[in-house]
């Protein structure tokens, strides 16, 4: 019998969330499936929406080639561009789109003959301070690339740093910087070029800062970067991480459990042991009180998470038994709630899920 820790991936939920991204503005939407679709399975997620997706985005060429080898023919954007000149022939041969975010990439592209021209996305650093050309270099880079034989099309892009903070004016400031950079290229450039600004938080919260292309990431997996009551959009959890209780014992008031004895019972307590730990992707940093569901009833994590197991409080769930189903996150337990209790974000939780069984379903 297999170990009971399972990541259930509901592809119909992934499709539902992509459709929300598409419906949120009048343009096109890239589905960001980098890092193996945030731990969900890039090939399976891509296949689930390949008939309706405008394109996909990944971090590196290796991720793109896996999709091509699986038969995905839709456009694929390399979000970090190319790292070496030797990648360019492979990019061309596989019809990949490429982000240009640094002057060295501009120079290499201008100096390298290609079998056919590339579609490039020229990235402006409007305030993220990570990658992207400065406003001072942006217009000149566009002018050089747009007229070059190696370039078929240029999409102008930037990336929001704080779009999930509706009380910050940083997104509006970034939008203004981006618009000024485009205006500096002249009316013809501003009219002809498509643009891309919004990530998931931008899609859900900043309807006037979308551009022609949005880039939907974490929202596709059901973790809303902005409280749902503020956006009105109900996303569906794609991953449901479950396991089962494998041991039950009673401890007396004053007794402690687990490594470091970090939990001491304040009353006589029934303790369940669940077959899931930090080697499976459940965060070791999750604190006592983190929500967990047992056979549909809410309870809490207690004690320190081990490599392969964790403790839950069963005192108020007398019906729980060996084999009772445990939801670590998914339908009843929000991944965002678990992440908050662990001092991290849902992105990291999803990406860290390993070793468990992955079961895919699609209700259509």
GILINQUI-V13356 format. One record per pair of residues at least 24 apart in sequence whose ideal C-beta (glycine too) atoms are under 10 Angstrom apart, sorted by sequence separation. I is the first residue (numbers start at 1). J is the second residue. D is the distance in Angstrom with one decimal. If there is no record, write none. Layout:
i = <I I>
j = <J J>
d = <D D>
//
This chain:
i = <29 30 31 32 33 34 35 42 43 46 47 50 81 84 85 88 92 95 97 99 101 122 158 200 201 202 204 247 248 249 263 282 286 289 293 295 329 28 29 30 31 32 33 34 35 42 46 47 49 65 68 69 80 88 89 92 120 132 133 156 200 201 205 247 248 259 262 263 280 288 294 295 328 14 28 29 30 31 32 33 34 37 43 44 46 61 64 65 68 82 85 88 89 92 120 132 156 171 199 200 204 205 246 247 262 278 279 284 294 295 14 18 22 27 28 30 32 36 43 60 64 67 68 81 82 85 88 91 106 118 132 171 175 204 245 246 247 272 274 278 279 280 282 294 297 299 301 9 30 35 42 43 46 68 81 105 120 131 174 203 204 205 244 245 246 247 277 278 279 280 282 295 296 328 11 34 43 61 65 67 101 102 122 130 156 204 245 246 276 277 278 279 280 295 296 298 9 10 11 14 15 18 19 22 33 34 36 42 46 61 64 82 88 101 102 103 118 120 128 171 179 201 203 244 245 246 258 272 273 276 277 278 279 280 294 295 9 14 18 22 64 65 101 102 103 106 110 117 120 126 127 128 130 171 175 178 204 243 244 271 274 277 278 294 295 296 7 9 14 17 21 22 64 99 100 101 109 117 118 119 120 121 122 123 124 126 127 128 129 174 242 243 244 271 276 277 278 293 294 295 7 11 15 19 21 61 64 99 100 116 117 118 119 120 121 122 123 124 125 126 127 128 156 175 176 178 243 269 273 275 276 277 293 294 7 11 14 15 18 33 64 103 106 107 110 114 116 117 118 119 120 121 122 123 124 125 126 127 128 156 163 171 172 175 242 243 274 275 276 292 293 298 9 13 14 18 61 102 106 109 110 114 115 117 118 119 120 121 122 123 124 126 127 154 163 164 166 171 174 200 241 273 274 275 292 293 296 297 298 9 11 12 15 18 82 105 106 109 113 114 116 117 118 119 121 122 123 157 163 164 165 172 175 273 274 291 292 293 296 11 15 61 103 107 113 114 120 156 157 158 159 160 163 164 172 243 265 273 274 291 292 293 301 305 10 11 15 58 103 106 110 112 114 154 155 156 157 158 159 160 161 163 164 171 263 264 272 273 274 290 291 293 294 9 33 81 102 106 109 110 111 138 142 146 153 154 155 156 157 158 159 160 162 163 166 241 243 263 264 272 273 290 293 57 81 105 110 138 142 153 154 155 156 157 158 159 160 161 163 164 165 166 241 262 263 271 272 292 293 301 56 100 109 110 153 155 156 160 163 164 241 262 263 271 272 273 291 292 300 301 55 57 77 78 79 81 100 106 109 128 135 138 139 142 143 146 160 163 239 261 262 269 270 271 272 286 291 31 33 34 77 78 80 127 135 138 139 142 143 146 159 163 260 261 270 271 272 290 291 30 34 75 77 79 126 127 137 138 139 140 142 258 259 260 269 270 271 30 32 34 100 126 135 136 139 140 160 257 258 259 269 270 272 283 30 34 127 128 135 138 139 143 146 160 163 257 258 259 269 270 282 291 292 28 30 32 126 127 134 138 139 142 146 256 257 258 259 268 269 270 281 282 290 291 308 126 127 133 136 258 259 263 265 267 270 272 280 290 30 125 126 127 135 160 245 272 273 290 81 124 126 127 139 244 245 263 265 270 272 274 276 290 291 80 100 126 127 142 158 242 258 275 290 79 125 126 258 272 274 276 286 289 290 124 125 126 158 258 286 287 288 100 124 126 157 164 257 272 274 285 286 287 97 126 156 157 160 283 286 287 97 99 101 125 155 156 157 159 282 283 285 286 287 100 124 155 156 285 286 92 97 99 101 124 155 157 283 284 285 286 122 283 285 99 164 165 166 282 283 164 165 166 283 88 163 164 247 249 163 164 246 286 57 166 247 248 250 251 166 249 250 283 243 248 283 30 243 245 281 282 281 245 281 283 281 282 122 126 281 282 248 280 281 121 123 124 248 279 280 281 121 248 278 280 281 282 121 245 247 279 280 281 245 246 248 279 280 244 245 246 279 77 79 244 245 246 277 244 245 276 77 79 244 245 246 276 244 245 275 243 244 242 243 242 243 241 242 243 241 242 240 241 242 240 241 242 239 240 241 242 239 240 30 239 240 121 237 238 240 241 237 240 121 237 241 236 237 240 237 239 99 237 238 241 237 237 223 222 239 222 241 222 227 237 241 224 239 223 225 239 222 223 224 238 241 222 223 243 221 222 239 242 241 242 223 218 242 218 77 239 240 225 225 240 223 224 225 223 222 223 221 221 223 218 223 218 222 218 221 217 218 77 79 77 79 57 57 55 57 54 57 54 55 57 53 28 30 27 29 32 27 28 32 27 29 27 49 25 24 29 45 24 45 21 25 24 25 21 24 38 23 24 37 38 40 22 24 25 29 40 21 25 32 35 38 39 40 17 20 21 24 25 27 28 30 32 33 34 37 38 20 25 26 27 28 29 30 31 32 33 37 25 27 28 29 30 31 32 38 24 25 26 27 28 29 30 31 32 25 27 29 30 32 33 25 32 33 25 31 32 24 48 29 22 24 21 45 21 22 21 24 20 21 41 18 21 40 41 17 20 21 40 20 38 39 17 18 37 38 17 18 37 17 16 17 15 17 14 16 17 13 14 17 24 13 14 13 24 23 20 9 10 21 20 20 21 20 17 20 17 16 17 16 17 16 17 15 17 13 14 16 13 15 12 13 14 13 14 10 12 13 10 11 13 10 8 9 10 8 9 10 7 8 9 7 8 7 8 6 7 8 6 7 5 6 5 6 4 5 6 4 5 3 4 3 4 4 39 3 5 4 5 6 4 5 3 4 5 3 7 5 6 7 5 5 3 5 5 3 38 39 38 39 38 39 40 38 39 40 35 38 39 48 37 38 39 40 47 36 37 39 44 48 35 36 38 39 45 47 35 44 34 36 41 13 36 40 44 4 6 8 39 41 10 40 4 5 7 10 4 8 5 7 8 7 9 7 7 15 16 5 7 8 13 14 15 7 8 9 10 11 12 13 15 5 6 7 8 9 10 11 12 13 5 6 7 8 9 10 11 12 3 4 5 6 7 8 9 10 11 12 3 4 6 7 8 9 10 11 2 3 2>
j = <53 54 55 56 57 58 59 66 67 70 71 74 105 108 109 112 116 119 121 123 125 146 182 224 225 226 228 271 272 273 287 306 310 313 317 319 353 53 54 55 56 57 58 59 60 67 71 72 74 90 93 94 105 113 114 117 145 157 158 181 225 226 230 272 273 284 287 288 305 313 319 320 353 40 54 55 56 57 58 59 60 63 69 70 72 87 90 91 94 108 111 114 115 118 146 158 182 197 225 226 230 231 272 273 288 304 305 310 320 321 41 45 49 54 55 57 59 63 70 87 91 94 95 108 109 112 115 118 133 145 159 198 202 231 272 273 274 299 301 305 306 307 309 321 324 326 328 37 58 63 70 71 74 96 109 133 148 159 202 231 232 233 272 273 274 275 305 306 307 308 310 323 324 356 40 63 72 90 94 96 130 131 151 159 185 233 274 275 305 306 307 308 309 324 325 327 39 40 41 44 45 48 49 52 63 64 66 72 76 91 94 112 118 131 132 133 148 150 158 201 209 231 233 274 275 276 288 302 303 306 307 308 309 310 324 325 40 45 49 53 95 96 132 133 134 137 141 148 151 157 158 159 161 202 206 209 235 274 275 302 305 308 309 325 326 327 39 41 46 49 53 54 96 131 132 133 141 149 150 151 152 153 154 155 156 158 159 160 161 206 274 275 276 303 308 309 310 325 326 327 40 44 48 52 54 94 97 132 133 149 150 151 152 153 154 155 156 157 158 159 160 161 189 208 209 211 276 302 306 308 309 310 326 327 41 45 48 49 52 67 98 137 140 141 144 148 150 151 152 153 154 155 156 157 158 159 160 161 162 190 197 205 206 209 276 277 308 309 310 326 327 332 44 48 49 53 96 137 141 144 145 149 150 152 153 154 155 156 157 158 159 161 162 189 198 199 201 206 209 235 276 308 309 310 327 328 331 332 333 45 47 48 51 54 118 141 142 145 149 150 152 153 154 155 157 158 159 193 199 200 201 208 211 309 310 327 328 329 332 48 52 98 140 144 150 151 157 193 194 195 196 197 200 201 209 280 302 310 311 328 329 330 338 342 48 49 53 96 141 144 148 150 152 192 193 194 195 196 197 198 199 201 202 209 301 302 310 311 312 328 329 331 332 48 72 120 141 145 148 149 150 177 181 185 192 193 194 195 196 197 198 199 201 202 205 280 282 302 303 311 312 329 332 97 121 145 150 178 182 193 194 195 196 197 198 199 200 201 203 204 205 206 281 302 303 311 312 332 333 341 97 141 150 151 194 196 197 201 204 205 282 303 304 312 313 314 332 333 341 342 97 99 119 120 121 123 142 148 151 170 177 180 181 184 185 188 202 205 281 303 304 311 312 313 314 328 333 74 76 77 120 121 123 170 178 181 182 185 186 189 202 206 303 304 313 314 315 333 334 74 78 119 121 123 170 171 181 182 183 184 186 302 303 304 313 314 315 75 77 79 145 171 180 181 184 185 205 302 303 304 314 315 317 328 76 80 173 174 181 184 185 189 192 206 209 303 304 305 315 316 328 337 338 75 77 79 173 174 181 185 186 189 193 303 304 305 306 315 316 317 328 329 337 338 355 174 175 181 184 306 307 311 313 315 318 320 328 338 79 174 175 176 184 209 294 321 322 339 131 174 176 177 189 294 295 313 315 320 322 324 326 340 341 131 151 177 178 193 209 293 309 326 341 131 177 178 310 324 326 328 338 341 342 177 178 179 211 311 339 340 341 154 178 180 211 218 311 326 328 339 340 341 152 181 211 212 215 338 341 342 153 155 157 181 211 212 213 215 338 339 341 342 343 157 181 212 213 342 343 150 155 157 159 182 213 215 341 342 343 344 181 342 344 159 224 225 226 342 343 225 226 227 344 150 225 226 309 311 226 227 309 349 121 230 311 312 314 315 231 314 315 348 309 314 349 97 310 312 348 349 349 314 350 352 351 352 193 197 352 353 320 352 353 194 196 197 321 352 353 354 195 322 352 354 355 356 196 320 322 354 355 356 321 322 324 355 356 321 322 323 356 155 157 322 323 324 355 323 324 355 157 159 324 325 326 356 325 326 356 325 326 325 326 326 327 326 327 328 327 328 327 328 329 328 329 330 328 329 330 331 329 330 121 330 331 213 329 330 332 333 330 333 215 331 335 331 332 335 333 335 196 334 335 338 335 336 329 329 346 330 349 331 336 346 350 334 349 334 336 350 334 335 336 350 353 335 336 356 335 336 353 356 356 357 339 335 359 336 196 358 359 345 346 361 345 346 347 346 346 347 346 347 349 345 350 346 350 347 350 347 350 213 215 215 217 196 213 213 215 213 216 214 215 217 216 194 196 194 196 199 195 196 200 196 198 198 220 198 198 203 220 200 221 198 202 202 203 200 203 217 203 204 217 218 220 203 205 206 210 221 203 207 214 217 220 221 222 200 203 204 207 208 210 211 213 215 216 217 220 221 204 209 210 211 212 213 214 215 216 217 221 210 212 213 214 215 216 217 223 210 211 212 213 214 215 216 217 218 212 214 216 217 219 220 213 220 221 214 220 221 214 238 220 214 216 214 238 215 216 216 219 216 217 238 216 219 238 239 216 219 220 239 220 238 239 218 219 238 239 219 220 239 220 220 221 220 222 220 222 223 220 221 224 231 221 222 222 233 233 231 221 222 233 233 234 235 235 233 236 234 234 235 235 236 236 237 236 238 235 236 238 236 238 236 237 238 238 239 236 238 239 237 238 240 238 237 238 239 238 239 240 238 239 240 239 240 240 241 240 241 242 241 242 241 242 242 243 242 243 244 243 244 243 244 244 245 246 281 246 274 274 275 276 275 276 275 276 277 276 280 279 280 281 280 281 280 282 308 308 346 347 347 348 348 349 350 349 350 351 347 350 351 360 350 351 352 353 360 350 351 353 358 362 350 351 353 354 360 362 351 360 351 353 358 331 354 358 362 323 325 327 358 360 330 360 325 326 328 331 326 330 328 330 331 350 353 353 354 362 363 353 355 356 361 362 363 356 357 358 359 360 361 362 364 355 356 357 358 359 360 361 362 363 356 357 358 359 360 361 362 363 355 356 357 358 359 360 361 362 363 364 356 357 359 360 361 362 363 364 356 357 357>
d = <7.7 6.5 7.4 7.5 7.1 4.6 6.8 6.7 6.6 7.3 8.0 6.1 5.5 8.8 9.0 5.7 5.9 8.7 6.4 5.4 8.0 8.8 10.0 8.1 4.3 9.7 9.0 8.4 5.3 8.0 10.0 9.7 8.0 9.3 9.8 6.8 9.8 9.3 5.6 4.9 5.2 4.5 6.3 4.1 9.8 6.5 9.4 7.3 9.0 7.6 9.5 9.6 10.0 9.6 7.5 8.5 6.5 8.4 9.9 7.9 5.3 5.6 7.1 7.2 7.5 9.8 9.0 5.5 9.8 8.8 8.8 6.4 9.6 7.3 3.9 8.2 6.4 7.1 7.8 9.8 7.9 9.5 8.9 9.2 5.0 5.6 9.1 9.9 5.2 7.8 8.5 6.3 7.0 6.5 9.3 6.6 6.0 9.0 8.2 8.4 8.4 6.2 8.5 4.0 7.2 9.7 10.0 9.3 5.1 8.8 9.7 9.1 9.7 8.6 7.3 4.6 9.1 7.8 4.5 9.3 8.3 9.3 8.3 9.9 8.5 5.9 9.5 6.8 7.9 9.5 7.1 9.3 9.3 4.4 4.5 5.6 8.9 8.5 9.0 5.4 8.9 8.7 9.7 9.8 9.4 9.3 9.0 8.9 10.0 8.0 8.6 9.0 7.7 8.3 9.4 9.5 9.8 8.3 9.6 9.2 8.9 9.8 9.7 6.7 7.1 9.2 5.8 7.4 4.7 7.5 6.3 9.8 9.8 9.9 9.0 6.2 7.6 6.3 6.6 9.7 8.8 6.8 9.5 7.5 8.4 5.8 5.9 5.0 8.6 4.9 5.8 6.0 9.7 4.9 8.2 9.6 9.5 9.7 9.0 8.7 9.2 8.4 8.6 7.7 7.9 9.7 8.9 9.1 9.0 6.7 6.7 10.0 7.9 4.1 8.2 6.9 9.8 9.0 7.7 8.4 9.6 9.3 8.9 7.1 8.1 9.8 10.0 9.4 9.9 9.6 4.7 8.5 9.9 9.5 5.5 5.7 5.4 5.4 5.1 8.9 9.8 8.8 5.2 7.1 9.1 8.4 9.6 8.2 5.8 9.8 8.2 5.1 8.2 7.0 7.8 8.6 8.8 5.3 6.2 7.0 9.7 4.3 9.9 7.4 8.3 8.2 8.1 6.1 9.8 9.6 10.0 7.9 5.4 8.3 9.5 6.8 9.9 6.5 6.3 8.1 8.2 9.3 5.5 9.6 7.1 4.3 9.0 7.4 7.7 9.9 9.6 4.9 9.0 8.2 7.7 5.2 8.6 8.4 5.7 9.2 8.0 6.5 5.5 7.7 9.9 8.3 9.4 9.1 7.9 9.8 5.5 6.1 5.4 7.3 7.7 7.2 8.5 7.1 7.4 7.8 8.2 4.4 8.4 8.0 9.9 8.7 4.2 7.8 9.2 7.0 7.1 5.9 7.1 8.0 9.1 6.9 5.4 5.4 7.4 7.9 9.8 6.2 9.0 9.7 6.1 9.9 8.8 5.5 6.2 4.6 5.7 4.5 5.7 5.1 4.6 8.4 8.3 5.8 9.1 8.8 9.1 8.1 8.2 4.7 8.5 9.6 9.8 6.3 6.0 6.3 4.1 6.9 6.8 9.5 6.9 6.8 7.2 9.5 5.0 9.0 7.3 8.1 9.8 3.8 8.4 8.0 7.3 7.8 6.8 6.6 8.9 8.7 8.5 8.6 7.3 9.0 9.0 5.7 8.2 9.4 7.5 9.9 6.4 8.8 7.0 8.5 9.5 9.0 7.9 8.0 8.1 7.8 9.8 9.7 9.7 9.3 9.5 6.8 8.3 4.8 7.7 8.1 9.8 7.3 4.9 9.7 7.2 10.0 6.3 8.4 8.4 9.3 9.6 5.4 5.2 9.4 6.3 9.1 7.0 4.0 7.8 9.1 9.4 9.1 7.3 9.2 9.9 5.0 9.1 8.5 9.0 6.8 8.1 4.0 7.7 8.0 8.5 7.5 7.5 9.5 8.7 8.4 8.8 9.0 9.7 8.5 9.5 9.1 7.0 6.6 5.8 6.8 9.9 8.7 6.7 7.3 6.9 7.8 7.9 7.0 9.6 3.6 8.9 6.4 9.2 9.8 9.3 6.2 5.9 9.2 8.7 8.2 10.0 9.4 9.6 8.5 9.6 6.5 7.4 9.7 9.2 9.9 8.9 8.8 9.4 5.8 4.8 4.9 4.1 5.7 9.3 5.8 8.3 4.3 5.9 8.1 8.9 4.6 9.4 7.0 7.9 9.7 4.2 8.7 8.6 9.9 7.2 9.3 8.9 8.6 8.5 6.9 7.4 7.1 9.8 6.6 9.7 9.9 8.6 8.8 9.1 8.8 7.4 8.8 3.9 5.6 4.6 9.1 5.4 7.9 9.8 7.4 5.8 9.0 8.1 5.9 9.2 6.8 8.5 7.3 7.5 5.8 7.6 7.4 7.7 9.9 8.2 6.3 9.6 9.8 7.5 8.9 8.6 9.9 8.6 8.3 9.7 9.6 7.3 9.6 6.3 9.8 6.9 9.3 7.3 9.9 5.0 6.0 9.9 8.3 4.9 9.8 9.5 7.0 4.5 9.4 5.1 9.0 9.1 9.9 9.7 8.9 9.9 6.3 8.9 4.8 8.8 5.6 9.0 7.3 9.0 5.9 8.5 8.7 7.4 6.7 9.8 8.7 8.0 9.6 9.6 7.6 6.3 9.0 9.7 8.8 9.8 8.6 9.5 9.8 9.7 8.1 7.9 5.5 6.3 4.2 8.4 8.1 8.9 6.5 7.1 9.7 7.2 9.4 4.7 9.6 9.6 6.9 3.6 4.8 8.2 4.7 8.5 9.9 9.0 9.0 6.3 7.7 5.0 7.5 5.1 8.2 8.6 7.6 8.0 4.7 4.7 8.9 5.1 8.6 5.7 5.7 8.6 9.6 6.1 7.6 8.0 4.5 9.3 8.0 8.5 6.5 8.2 8.1 8.6 8.5 6.4 7.6 9.9 8.1 8.8 8.8 7.6 7.2 9.1 4.1 9.7 8.9 9.7 7.0 9.8 7.1 9.2 7.2 7.8 6.2 8.8 5.9 9.3 9.5 7.7 10.0 7.8 7.6 7.2 9.2 9.7 9.7 8.5 9.1 8.6 6.5 8.4 9.7 9.2 9.0 9.0 7.9 8.8 9.3 7.4 8.9 7.7 7.5 9.3 4.2 9.2 8.0 9.7 9.1 9.1 8.5 3.9 9.3 8.9 4.9 8.6 7.5 4.9 6.0 6.5 6.8 7.1 7.6 10.0 9.4 8.8 6.0 9.0 10.0 9.1 8.7 5.9 9.3 7.6 9.6 5.7 8.0 7.9 9.9 9.8 5.4 9.7 7.5 8.2 10.0 10.0 7.2 5.3 7.3 8.7 9.1 9.1 9.9 8.8 9.3 7.7 8.2 8.1 7.7 8.4 4.3 8.4 9.6 5.4 7.6 9.9 4.5 8.7 9.1 8.0 7.2 9.6 8.6 6.5 8.3 8.3 8.1 5.5 9.1 9.9 3.8 6.9 9.9 9.3 9.8 6.9 8.8 8.2 4.4 8.9 9.0 6.2 8.7 7.7 5.5 8.4 9.9 8.1 9.5 7.6 9.6 9.4 6.4 9.6 9.8 9.4 10.0 9.5 9.7 9.0 7.8 9.3 6.5 6.5 9.3 8.9 7.5 9.3 8.2 6.7 7.8 8.1 7.5 8.3 8.5 8.6 8.6 4.1 8.5 7.3 8.6 3.6 9.2 9.1 9.7 7.2 9.6 6.9 5.8 9.8 6.4 8.3 6.9 7.7 9.6 6.7 6.4 7.2 7.5 5.2 7.1 7.1 6.7 9.0 5.8 5.1 10.0 5.9 8.2 9.5 8.8 9.7 8.0 6.6 9.9 9.4 5.4 4.7 9.6 9.4 9.2 6.5 8.3 9.8 7.6 6.0 6.3 9.7 8.0 6.1 5.9 5.0 6.1 8.7 9.1 5.4 6.8 7.3 6.8 6.5 4.3 9.2 8.6 5.3 7.1 9.9 7.4 6.1 9.9 7.4 2.9 9.8 6.5 6.0 8.5 7.5 9.0 9.2 8.8 5.2 9.1 9.8 6.0 8.3 8.9 9.5 9.7 9.2 7.4 9.8 7.8 9.7 9.1 7.0 10.0 9.4 9.9 9.6 8.8 8.5 9.7 9.3 9.8 9.2 9.1 8.9 7.9 8.7 6.3 9.1 5.3 7.3 8.7 6.5 7.5 5.6 8.0 8.3 9.5 7.1 9.0 7.2 10.0 8.1 9.7 9.7 9.7 9.2 9.2 9.5 8.8 8.6 9.9 8.3 9.1 9.2 3.8 8.7 7.5 7.7 8.6 8.6 8.4 7.6 6.6 9.6 5.7 6.1 8.1 8.4 9.0 8.2 8.3 9.9 9.8 9.7 8.1 5.9 7.6 9.0 9.3 9.6 8.1 9.8 8.5 7.8 8.1 10.0 8.1 8.8 9.0 8.3 8.6 9.3 9.2 8.9 7.5 8.6 7.8 7.6 10.0 8.7 9.3 9.6 9.6 7.0 7.7 5.0 7.4 9.9 6.8 9.9 6.9 8.7 9.6 9.9 9.9 9.6 6.0 5.6 6.7 9.9 9.9 8.0 8.5 9.8 9.5 8.4 8.7 7.2 9.5 6.1 9.5 6.1 5.6 9.9 8.0 8.0 5.4 8.4 9.7 8.0 6.6 6.6 7.2 7.1 8.6 6.2 8.7 7.6 4.1 4.4 5.2 4.8 4.9 5.9 3.9 8.8 7.6 8.3 8.8 5.8 7.5 7.6 6.9 8.5 8.3 9.0 6.5 5.3 9.1 9.5 7.9 9.5 7.1 9.7 6.1 6.0 9.8 7.3 9.7 9.4 8.5 8.7 6.2 8.1 9.0 8.4 3.8 9.2 8.5 9.4 9.8 6.6 6.3 5.9 9.7 7.7 7.2 6.9 5.9 9.0 9.0 7.5 9.7 8.8 8.9 8.8 5.8 5.8 10.0 4.8 9.5 7.2 9.3 6.1 6.0 8.9 9.7 9.3 7.2 9.6 9.1 8.6 8.2 6.1 7.4 9.1 9.6 9.4 8.8 9.4 5.5 8.3 9.6 6.6 9.1 9.2 9.7 9.2 5.1 7.8 6.2 5.2 9.3 9.5 7.1 8.2 8.4 9.0 3.8 9.5 8.1 6.4 4.9 4.7 9.5 7.3 9.1 8.9 7.6 7.7 9.3 5.6 9.6 6.1 7.9 9.1 5.8 7.1 9.8 7.0 8.2 5.6 4.3 7.5 7.7 8.4 5.4 6.6 7.5 8.1 7.7 5.4 7.5 7.1 7.7 4.3 9.3 5.1 8.3 8.2 4.1 9.3 9.2 7.7 7.6 9.4 8.5 9.0 5.6 9.5 5.4 4.7 5.9 8.5 8.7 9.1 8.8 9.7 9.9 8.1 5.2 9.0 9.0 8.8 8.9 8.8 8.6 9.0 6.3 9.4 9.5 8.2 6.6 9.3 4.2 9.4 8.6 4.5 4.5 8.8 8.7 5.8 6.9 8.5 9.8 9.5 9.7 4.9 8.5 6.5 8.5 7.8 9.5 8.0 9.4 9.5 5.3 5.4 9.6 9.8 6.4 9.9 10.0 8.5 9.1 8.3 9.8 9.7 9.4 7.0 9.0 9.3 8.5 9.2 9.6 9.4 8.6 7.2 8.6 9.2 9.6 9.2 9.9 5.4 9.3 8.0 9.9 9.4 9.8 9.9 9.4 8.9 9.7 5.0 9.2 6.2 9.7 6.1 7.6 9.4 8.7 7.4 5.9 7.1 8.3 7.0 8.2 6.8 5.2 8.6 4.2 4.7 5.1 5.3 4.9 5.7 4.2 4.4 8.5 9.2 7.0 7.7 7.3 8.2 7.3 7.5 8.4 6.0 7.9 8.5 5.7 9.5 6.8 9.3 7.3 9.3 10.0 7.6 6.3>
//
